[in-house]
């Protein structure tokens, strides 16, 4: 056999081996491997926040997902004990089947925190501090004092609680504040267009109390103005989702310290509070 035929035969064999190797690689990576790893298939992570740990097995198992409870825990007075406060991955993330969801649970009992200092400051400032410490504002009790809305005492269930004392997180704190030496009369503030949290802070900061809060789909506020001659005029205006469209008493009405103000909040059907055509009155 000539050298030329030998080389030609060798090259043909090498070509066949190379073609077979390339075919094997293509089949392995683009057919076999995707099939065994569910390539291109994903599951949308559901929102499990608010579910209790007893509900997670069935809820996630039916979606081909698993869960693991993290060592960390949190606390929220508004959530059920042992309910999910946080999750990783977040809702709507795309994951493979059998992926593990890591959850942080709400503690069975509230942790103890140290009571912050609220006295010698304004009621408005005390409200902001309470929110920072995850404490709840209770009653505001007015007593004779020359400084209006000046916090004199901080109490829990009628007992004065001192700064630094350990109390359960989420406790309701009552404030004893000055009435401004009998300066009881004031005008109702205008809260139309305020978001709910800002309106509540404005009410409390004025020495008033937050009354009933009504949420519905109405978003048209009626605003009344008075000109320099005492002539009143009313006009209608729309407010943003989550904002106040009605209040009682109305702007400018005479009120006394400690009186309650009722609020009406525009709350559309949309989950994200973005108005849709269904929310139009």
C-alpha positions in Angstrom: 0.0 0.0 0.0 1.4 3.4 -1.0 2.1 6.1 1.5 -0.5 8.4 -0.2 -3.3 5.8 0.3 -2.2 5.3 3.9 -2.4 9.0 4.7 -5.7 9.3 2.9 -7.1 6.4 5.0 -5.8 8.0 8.2 -7.4 11.3 7.4 -10.7 9.7 6.6 -10.7 7.9 10.0 -9.8 11.1 11.8 -12.6 12.9 10.1 -15.1 10.2 11.1 -13.9 10.2 14.7 -14.1 14.1 14.8 -17.6 14.1 13.4 -18.7 11.4 15.9 -17.2 13.5 18.8 -18.9 16.7 17.6 -22.2 14.8 17.3 -21.8 13.3 20.8 -21.1 16.8 22.3 -24.1 18.4 20.5 -26.5 15.6 21.6 -25.2 15.6 25.2 -25.3 19.4 25.8 -28.4 20.3 23.7 -30.6 17.3 24.1 -29.7 14.9 27.0 -28.4 17.4 29.6 -31.4 19.9 29.1 -33.8 17.0 29.5 -32.4 15.7 32.8 -32.1 19.3 34.3 -35.4 20.6 33.0 -33.6 23.2 31.0 -35.8 26.2 30.1 -38.4 25.2 32.6 -38.8 27.3 35.7 -41.3 27.9 38.6 -42.5 31.3 39.7 -41.8 31.7 43.4 -45.1 32.4 45.3 -45.6 34.9 48.0 -45.5 32.9 51.3 -45.3 35.9 53.7 -48.1 35.7 56.2 -48.5 31.9 56.0 -47.8 29.8 59.1 -45.1 27.2 59.2 -47.7 24.5 59.3 -49.2 25.7 56.0 -45.9 25.8 54.1 -45.5 22.1 53.5 -48.7 21.6 51.5 -48.5 25.1 49.9 -44.9 24.7 48.5 -45.1 21.0 48.0 -48.0 21.4 45.6 -45.7 23.7 43.6 -42.7 21.4 43.6 -40.8 23.6 46.0 -39.3 23.1 49.5 -38.5 25.4 52.4 -36.1 25.8 55.2 -36.5 28.0 58.3 -33.6 30.3 58.9 -32.0 30.7 62.4 -32.9 34.3 62.5 -36.4 35.4 63.6 -38.3 38.7 63.7 -41.3 40.1 65.4 -44.5 41.9 64.2 -47.4 42.5 66.4 -49.7 42.5 63.4 -48.7 39.0 62.2 -49.6 35.6 63.6 -46.9 33.8 65.7 -44.7 31.5 63.5 -45.9 33.1 60.3 -43.5 34.0 57.5 -42.1 37.5 57.7 -39.4 37.3 55.0 -38.5 34.9 52.2 -35.6 34.3 49.9 -35.9 34.1 46.9 -38.5 36.9 46.8 -42.0 36.4 45.3 -42.1 36.2 41.4 -38.5 35.1 41.1 -37.9 32.2 38.6 -36.4 29.0 40.1 -35.9 25.3 39.2 -38.2 22.6 40.5 -37.4 21.4 44.1 -35.7 24.7 44.9 -35.5 25.5 48.6 -37.2 28.7 49.9 -35.6 30.2 53.0 -38.1 31.7 55.4 -37.8 33.9 58.5 -40.6 33.4 61.0 -42.4 35.7 63.4 -41.5 34.9 67.0 -44.0 33.3 69.3 -43.5 36.0 71.9 -42.5 39.6 71.5 -38.8 40.3 72.3 -38.0 42.7 75.0 -36.7 46.2 74.1 -35.7 49.1 76.2 -38.3 51.9 76.6 -37.1 55.0 74.7 -37.4 58.5 76.2 -40.5 60.3 75.2 -40.9 62.9 78.0 -39.7 66.4 77.6 -40.5 66.4 73.9 -43.6 67.0 71.7 -46.4 64.5 71.1 -45.5 64.5 67.4 -41.8 63.6 68.1 -42.9 60.9 70.5 -45.1 59.4 67.8 -42.2 59.2 65.4 -40.0 57.6 68.1 -42.7 55.0 68.9 -42.8 54.0 65.2 -39.0 53.6 65.1 -39.1 51.2 68.1 -42.2 49.3 66.8 -44.3 50.5 69.7 -47.9 51.5 69.4 -49.3 54.9 70.4 -52.2 54.5 72.9 -54.2 57.3 74.5 -53.1 60.9 74.9 -54.2 62.2 78.3 -54.2 66.0 78.6 -53.5 67.6 82.0 -53.1 71.3 82.9 -49.7 72.6 81.8 -48.4 75.7 80.2 -46.9 73.9 77.2 -49.3 72.5 74.7 -48.6 68.8 73.6 -45.5 68.7 75.8 -45.1 65.0 77.0 -45.0 64.8 80.8 -45.3 61.1 81.4 -45.2 57.8 79.4 -47.4 54.9 80.6 -48.4 51.3 80.0 -51.8 50.3 81.4 -51.8 53.3 83.7 -48.4 52.6 85.1 -45.6 55.1 84.4 -42.7 53.4 82.6 -39.2 54.8 82.8 -36.7 55.3 80.1 -34.5 52.1 79.6 -37.0 49.8 81.3 -37.4 46.5 79.4 -40.9 46.2 77.8 -42.3 43.8 75.1 -42.0 45.0 71.5 -45.4 46.2 70.2 -46.5 47.5 73.6 -49.2 50.2 73.6 -47.8 53.4 75.2 -50.1 56.1 76.6 -48.8 59.7 76.8 -49.6 62.3 79.4 -49.3 65.7 77.8 -49.8 69.4 78.6 -53.0 71.2 77.5 -51.4 74.6 77.2 -53.1 76.2 80.2 -56.6 75.8 79.0 -56.0 76.7 75.4 -58.5 74.0 74.4 -60.0 75.6 71.2 -58.4 75.0 67.8 -59.4 74.8 64.2 -59.5 71.5 62.4 -56.5 71.1 60.1 -56.9 70.5 56.4 -55.9 66.9 55.7 -57.4 66.5 52.1 -54.7 65.0 49.8 -52.5 63.8 52.7 -51.4 60.2 52.8 -52.8 58.3 55.8 -49.6 58.2 57.8 -48.9 62.0 57.4 -52.6 62.8 58.2 -52.3 60.7 61.5 -49.1 62.5 62.5 -50.7 65.9 61.8 -53.8 65.0 63.9 -51.7 63.8 66.8 -49.3 66.8 66.5 -52.3 69.1 66.7 -53.4 67.6 70.1 -56.3 65.7 68.5 -57.0 62.0 68.2 -57.4 59.7 65.2 -60.9 58.5 65.0 -62.5 56.0 62.6 -60.7 55.3 59.3 -62.8 54.3 56.3 -61.3 52.9 53.2 -63.3 52.8 49.9 -63.1 53.5 46.2 -64.1 57.1 46.3 -61.3 59.5 45.2 -63.1 62.8 44.7 -62.7 65.4 47.5 -64.9 68.4 47.9 -62.8 71.4 49.0 -64.4 74.6 50.4 -62.6 77.9 50.3 -63.6 81.3 51.8 -62.5 84.6 50.2 -61.6 87.8 51.9 -65.3 88.9 51.9 -66.4 85.7 53.6 -67.9 84.1 50.5 -67.6 80.4 50.5 -67.0 78.4 47.3 -66.6 74.6 46.8 -64.8 72.6 44.1 -64.1 69.0 43.5 -60.6 67.5 43.1 -59.3 63.9 42.8 -56.7 62.5 45.3 -54.0 59.9 44.8 -54.5 56.3 46.0 -53.9 56.0 49.7 -54.7 59.6 50.4 -57.5 61.4 52.4 -60.5 62.5 50.3 -62.8 63.4 53.2 -62.4 64.3 56.9 -64.7 65.1 59.8 -64.7 67.7 61.3 -64.0 69.6 58.1 -61.2 72.1 57.7 -61.6 75.2 60.0 -64.3 73.8 62.2 -63.7 74.5 65.9 -62.4 71.6 67.9 -61.2 70.9 71.4 -57.9 69.2 72.4 -58.3 65.4 72.5 -61.3 65.4 70.1 -61.2 62.7 67.4 -61.1 63.2 63.7 -62.5 60.7 61.3 -60.8 60.0 57.9 -61.8 58.6 54.6 -59.0 57.1 52.5 -59.1 56.4 48.7 -58.2 52.7 48.5 -58.7 51.3 44.9 -59.1 47.6 44.2 -55.7 47.3 42.7 -53.2 45.5 44.9 -50.4 48.0 44.2 -52.8 50.9 44.8 -52.4 52.0 41.2 -55.8 53.1 40.0 -57.3 51.2 37.0 -60.4 51.7 34.9 -62.3 49.6 37.4 -61.5 52.1 40.2 -63.1 55.1 38.4 -66.2 56.3 40.3 
